[in-house]
Amino acid sequence: MTDTPPKNELRLFNSLTRSLETFEPVHEGEARVYTCGPTVYNYAHVGNMRAYVFADVLGRTLTWKGYNLRHVINITDVGHLTDDADSGEDKLEKAAAGTDTSIWDIAKRYTDAFKADVKALNIREPAEWSVATDYIEPMIAFAKSIADEHCYELESGLYFDVSTVADYGRLARAVTEEGEGRIDAVEGKRNATDFAIWRKTPAGETRQMEWDSPWGKGAPGWHLECSVMGEKLLGFPFDIHTGGIDHREIHHPNEIAQNQAFCGCGSLDVATHSGAKIWMHNNFLVERSGKMSKSSGEFLRLQLLVDRGYHPLAYRMMCLQAHYRSELEFSWEGLSAALTRLKRMVMTAQALRSGQSGDPDMRRDDGWGKLQGAADKFASAISDDLNTPLALTALEEVVATKKVDVALKISLLREMDAVLGLDLLNLTRIDLRIRPKAATITKAEIEDALERRRQARAEKDFATSDAIRDELAAAGVEVMDGDPLGWEWKLA
């Protein structure tokens, strides 16, 4: 990390300039943010969800800094091919092929599932969910406005000529004629990196999602959607565009090229010519077993974590423990450690709530001096490109501070958690105890056995205590007597 910024100055890493920049809004007092959303042909895996935890922390930080946030997340229900460039099938069309389910029903099912994951991770709802198929006419109008100067038509559709804009690929640092390795050759393309604005339906085929256009019946290209929805809902230029690091290589450079063409903008030496002042990207979630990919069958979606007995906010904690620009390795051991850390915070907050007293606003009190250092550390960490790992340690310093007014402590925890989004002041330890799907023993049976064991130990009947422990172990319940927060258990 770089030098710590002043408390009131928010610095963010701009992928376009490869530098930390002070956030200065385009519109005074407002922060306009666009986040590339899911393609709703399947469930989101936990790697996908890291992007939305990151964007949520960014949005919460902007709110905490006093900006009026307008956040847009798009839903891609058409146009995204099985390859991120210009080859393969439309992901939604492929998902619907050979089934009795319409493409529209598939899109709704997985949109609803994605929004359920968003809620489970305590990600705030955006100001707008923008659905691609609601913007077909604006997409056609956008394409028409740039077609004469920047596009050409082939049998397969309308293509954008990347040589017509300045600095194409600067975001991805693509400098060779071959461009990105994943872009397949299409016969007739002028440049290897040219991309589809509108894809024609092949002769003799009918698709569930297709519309009439000046270039024939077909569907928009994936990149066109975000340009149009960003411009319509936030206006060019807006403040921040976010997405996963995979978007930095193809999708976002193509989106930027369209934005330049639409605005008649020149060099990307001026960041706002890209359509947004700042482009931000979270790094990958790495999973070594190979189950991260959706092609693996039972891939790592959020529900699988819950089925294994992990609260969704344990995954949020796991994400916060790494800087958003760092790779994050997923492991079940790491998730367990994150859950334990979350439990400690929740139990402390729960104990504070039960004993709360005093004036809810006591920053004038001498007790504030004990918390000032941690509060400043938190503010500096979040202001320094969303350094959530350091912010978490500042929060834990507040939790550990003794002989401070309870109401004051709760007030500061609430302020910090408004940024981190762990819901510390609403959760209880019991909420975090999720019964694995495969478990046969019930929570009530476990608690009853533990109560009998407590009584046996109180009476120094250690034979009965050990027998109950063995009984629980046989049912897959691990009792952790050494848990400093009180007896804990987990189902294997």
C-alpha positions, 0 to 999 in steps of 0.5 A, spaced: 500 500 500 502 507 499 502 512 504 496 513 508 491 518 505 488 524 510 482 522 513 477 525 509 480 523 502 478 517 499 483 514 494 481 509 489 486 505 484 484 506 477 485 500 472 485 505 466 491 509 469 494 504 473 494 509 479 491 511 486 487 517 485 483 521 489 475 521 488 472 527 486 465 526 483 463 528 476 457 531 480 458 535 486 455 531 492 453 525 488 457 518 486 454 514 480 457 507 480 456 502 474 457 495 476 457 489 471 452 484 473 451 477 472 449 473 465 443 469 468 444 463 465 446 459 471 447 460 478 452 465 480 458 461 483 462 464 489 467 467 485 462 471 481 459 474 488 466 477 490 465 482 485 459 484 488 461 484 495 467 489 493 462 493 489 458 493 496 463 496 500 465 501 495 458 503 495 457 503 503 464 507 503 461 512 498 455 513 502 459 513 509 463 519 506 457 523 505 455 522 497 448 521 495 450 514 491 446 512 485 449 505 484 446 501 477 447 493 477 445 490 470 442 483 468 445 480 462 439 476 459 441 476 452 448 477 448 453 474 452 456 468 448 459 462 451 466 465 449 467 472 452 469 475 445 465 473 438 464 466 438 460 460 441 452 461 442 448 465 446 449 463 453 441 464 455 439 460 448 444 454 450 441 454 456 434 453 454 436 449 448 433 442 448 428 444 454 421 445 455 423 452 459 423 458 455 429 463 455 425 468 459 423 463 464 430 461 465 433 468 465 427 470 471 429 463 475 437 465 475 435 473 476 431 471 482 437 466 485 442 471 484 438 477 488 437 472 493 445 471 494 445 478 494 441 479 500 444 473 503 451 476 503 448 483 506 449 486 499 445 493 499 440 493 493 442 498 487 438 504 485 437 500 479 437 493 476 438 494 469 435 488 465 438 488 458 432 486 454 429 492 456 434 497 452 433 493 445 431 500 442 436 504 445 441 499 443 439 500 436 439 507 436 446 507 440 449 503 434 446 507 429 449 513 431 456 510 431 455 505 425 457 510 419 464 512 422 466 506 426 462 500 424 462 495 418 457 490 416 459 482 415 454 477 413 454 475 421 453 482 423 455 489 425 462 490 427 466 495 431 472 497 427 477 498 433 482 502 429 477 508 429 478 510 436 484 512 440 488 508 445 484 501 444 486 496 449 489 501 454 485 498 459 488 491 458 494 494 455 493 490 449 498 493 444 499 487 439 495 486 432 493 479 435 490 483 441 487 478 446 488 471 446 481 469 447 478 473 441 477 468 435 478 470 428 471 471 424 472 471 416 472 478 414 474 482 420 478 488 419 482 487 425 483 481 430 480 485 436 474 488 432 468 486 435 460 485 434 455 490 435 449 486 433 449 479 431 445 477 425 441 470 426 444 465 421 439 464 415 434 458 417 435 459 424 430 462 429 432 464 436 427 465 442 430 472 443 431 476 436 429 483 434 429 487 427 434 492 426 437 496 420 442 490 420 437 484 420 434 480 425 438 478 431 441 480 438 445 486 441 453 484 442 454 483 450 459 489 450 453 494 447 449 493 453 453 496 458 455 502 454 447 503 453 445 502 460 451 506 463 449 512 459 442 512 459 442 511 467 448 515 469 450 519 463 457 520 460 462 521 464 459 517 470 464 516 476 466 509 477 465 503 473 466 496 477 467 489 475 471 483 475 478 483 473 476 478 467 472 484 464 479 488 464 481 484 458 476 484 453 469 486 455 471 493 458 476 495 453 470 494 448 465 498 452 470 504 452 471 504 445 464 504 444 463 510 449 469 514 445 465 513 439 458 515 442 461 521 445 466 523 439 472 523 444 479 522 443 485 520 447 484 516 453 489 520 456 483 524 459 480 518 463 473 521 462 473 519 455 472 512 457 465 514 459 467 513 467 472 517 471 475 511 474 475 503 472 475 498 478 476 491 478 477 486 483 481 480 483 480 472 482 477 468 487 482 461 486 480 455 488 485 449 487 480 443 487 477 445 480 470 446 483 470 453 481 468 452 474 460 451 472 462 446 468 464 442 474 457 440 476 456 441 483 460 448 483 461 452 489 455 456 489 453 460 495 448 455 497 453 449 497 456 453 503 450 454 506 448 446 505 455 445 508 453 449 515 456 455 513 453 462 514 453 466 508 456 472 512 462 467 513 464 468 506 463 475 506 468 476 512 473 471 508 472 476 502 473 482 507 480 479 509 483 480 503 484 486 499 479 486 493 485 487 488 489 481 491 487 474 489 483 470 494 484 463 495 478 459 497 478 453 502 474 450 507 479 451 512 479 458 511 472 459 511 471 456 518 476 461 520 472 466 517 466 464 521 470 463 527 472 470 527 465 473 525 462 469 531 467 472 536 465 479 533 458 477 533 458 475 540 461 481 543 456 485 540 451 481 542 454 482 549 454 489 549 447 490 546 444 486 552 448 491 557 447 497 553 447 504 558 448 511 557 448 517 552 448 514 545 452 520 543 458 520 548 464 522 543 465 528 548 466 523 554 473 522 556 472 514 554 472 517 546 480 518 547 481 510 548 477 509 541 480 515 537 486 511 535 482 505 532 477 510 529 482 514 525 486 507 523 479 505 520 478 511 517 485 511 514 484 504 512 478 504 508 480 511 505 486 508 502 483 504 496 478 500 501 483 496 505 478 492 508 483 487 512 486 493 516 479 496 517 477 489 520 483 489 525 481 496 527 474 494 528 477 488 533 481 494 537 474 497 538 471 490 540 477 489 545 477 496 548 476 496 556 472 501 560 469 505 555 462 507 555 457 501 552 453 506 548 459 509 545 462 503 543 456 500 540 455 507 536 462 506 533 461 499 531 455 501 528 459 506 524 464 501 522 459 496 520 455 500 516 461 500 511 463 493 512 456 490 512 457 484 517 451 486 520 454 485 527 449 489 531 443 484 529 446 477 528 446 473 534 451 467 535 445 462 534 444 465 527 451 463 525 449 456 527 447 453 520 445 446 520 448 442 514 443 439 509 446 432 510 445 432 518 440 427 521 441 430 528 437 436 530 439 443 533 434 441 539 437 434 540 444 437 540 442 443 545 439 438 549 445 433 549 449 439 551 445 441 557 445 434 560 453 434 559 453 441 562 449 438 568 454 432 569 460 436 569 457 440 574 456 434 578 463 432 576 460 426 573 465 425 568 463 418 565 456 421 563 459 427 560 464 423 556 459 418 554 454 424 552 460 427 548 461 420 544 454 420 543 454 426 539 461 425 536 457 418 533 452 423 530 457 427 527 457 433 532 464 436 534 464 439 541 469 444 542 470 445 550 476 449 549 472 455 546 473 461 550 466 464 548 463 458 551 461 451 549 461 451 541 459 445 537 459 444 529 457 438 525 462 435 521 
